[in-house]
Amino acid sequence: MDQYQVILRAFENEDIRELHRWLNDPVSIVNEQAIGLYKKIGFSIEGQLRKHAFSDGQYYDTYIMGLLASEWNMRCL
């Protein structure tokens, strides 16, 4: 099941109002690619926790991304 089907199923078959995804991959380029992918699907950055995740002796930011059911429904029209 791809991401589109997961989102579609969550909003249509479940009583879900909003989906969230936390991105805290320590490799910044991967994080940028992931953020771009989620934005393309319709997610928005809702928050940033600075220096939140610790890996390999370094702190990294965590991004919180969200998608409302109403936003998803507007994309599907």
Order of alpha helices (4+ residues) and beta strands (2+ residues): alpha-beta-alpha-beta-beta-alpha
